[in-house]
Amino acid sequence: MKHDIMAEKFKDQEFLEYVVKALVDNPDDVKVERRVDEMGVLLNLKINSQDMGKIIGRNGNTAKSIRNLLRVVGLKNQARVNLKIEEPEGGRAPRRSEDRSMDEVVDDLKL
């Protein structure tokens, strides 16, 4: 019975790992640390720098969606769950050309 209580306690962490690993190209690099204090649960997410854009998403929409889902998981388990996405060492990976806006591409052409 004790194992069931521990498994229930970490549903938020398991959920975050599952979702993020499904979105990234480097699932083995996904690490989630879980801390609990008087403010609630803090999940600290570390990912490969090449996957940062996939987790943040355009205008931060993917990260917002993940945070909203974590709030729902937290409500179900009577806990306030927050997500902190750690910036990888060395900063963000350079943007790939297909992720660039049309204005950036035209500026590079220096017409």
C-alpha positions as CSV (number, residue, x, y, z in Angstrom):
1,M,0.0,0.0,0.0
2,K,2.9,2.4,0.8
3,H,4.1,2.1,-2.9
4,D,0.7,3.3,-4.1
5,I,0.9,6.4,-2.0
6,M,4.4,7.2,-3.3
7,A,3.3,6.6,-6.9
8,E,0.3,9.0,-6.4
9,K,2.5,11.7,-4.9
10,F,4.7,11.9,-8.0
11,K,2.1,11.8,-10.8
12,D,2.9,15.4,-11.7
13,Q,6.5,14.5,-12.3
14,E,5.7,11.4,-14.3
15,F,3.2,13.3,-16.4
16,L,5.7,16.1,-17.2
17,E,8.4,13.6,-18.2
18,Y,6.0,11.6,-20.4
19,V,4.7,14.7,-22.3
20,V,8.2,16.3,-22.7
21,K,9.8,13.1,-23.9
22,A,7.1,12.7,-26.5
23,L,7.8,16.2,-27.9
24,V,11.6,16.3,-28.0
25,D,14.2,14.8,-30.3
26,N,16.5,13.9,-27.3
27,P,14.3,12.2,-24.8
28,D,17.2,10.7,-22.9
29,D,18.3,14.2,-22.0
30,V,15.0,15.1,-20.2
31,K,15.5,15.5,-16.5
32,V,12.8,16.6,-14.0
33,E,13.6,17.5,-10.4
34,R,10.7,17.8,-8.0
35,R,10.7,20.1,-4.9
36,V,7.9,20.7,-2.5
37,D,7.7,23.8,-0.2
38,E,5.0,26.0,1.4
39,M,4.2,27.4,-2.1
40,G,3.4,24.0,-3.6
41,V,5.3,21.7,-6.0
42,L,8.1,23.0,-8.2
43,L,9.1,20.9,-11.2
44,N,12.4,21.9,-12.6
45,L,12.8,20.8,-16.3
46,K,16.2,20.3,-17.9
47,I,16.4,19.4,-21.6
48,N,18.9,19.3,-24.5
49,S,19.5,22.8,-25.9
50,Q,18.4,21.6,-29.3
51,D,15.0,20.8,-28.0
52,M,14.4,24.2,-26.3
53,G,12.3,25.6,-29.1
54,K,10.1,22.5,-29.2
55,I,9.2,22.9,-25.5
56,I,8.8,26.7,-25.5
57,G,6.9,26.8,-28.8
58,R,5.9,29.7,-30.9
59,N,5.2,32.7,-28.6
60,G,5.6,30.4,-25.7
61,N,2.4,28.6,-26.5
62,T,3.7,25.0,-25.9
63,A,5.2,25.9,-22.5
64,K,1.9,27.7,-21.5
65,S,-0.1,24.6,-22.5
66,I,2.2,22.3,-20.5
67,R,1.9,24.6,-17.5
68,N,-1.9,24.6,-17.8
69,L,-2.0,20.8,-18.0
70,L,0.3,20.6,-14.9
71,R,-2.2,22.8,-13.0
72,V,-5.0,20.4,-13.8
73,V,-2.9,17.5,-12.6
74,G,-2.1,19.4,-9.5
75,L,-5.8,20.3,-8.8
76,K,-6.7,16.6,-9.1
77,N,-4.1,15.8,-6.5
78,Q,-4.8,18.9,-4.3
79,A,-1.4,20.6,-5.0
80,R,-0.3,23.7,-6.7
81,V,2.2,22.7,-9.4
82,N,4.6,25.1,-11.1
83,L,7.1,24.5,-13.9
84,K,10.5,26.1,-14.3
85,I,12.3,25.4,-17.6
86,E,16.1,25.6,-17.1
87,E,18.0,27.2,-19.9
88,P,20.6,24.7,-21.1
89,E,24.3,25.4,-20.6
90,G,25.7,27.5,-23.4
91,G,22.3,29.2,-23.9
92,R,19.8,28.3,-26.5
93,A,20.7,26.4,-29.6
94,P,21.0,28.6,-32.8
95,R,17.8,28.9,-34.7
96,R,17.4,26.7,-37.7
97,S,16.7,28.5,-41.0
98,E,13.2,27.0,-41.3
99,D,12.4,28.6,-37.9
100,R,13.3,32.1,-39.0
101,S,10.7,34.7,-40.0
102,M,10.5,36.0,-43.6
103,D,11.8,39.4,-42.4
104,E,14.9,37.8,-40.9
105,V,15.6,35.9,-44.2
106,V,15.2,39.1,-46.3
107,D,17.4,41.0,-43.9
108,D,20.1,38.4,-44.4
109,L,19.9,38.9,-48.2
110,K,20.7,42.6,-47.7
111,L,18.7,43.7,-50.7
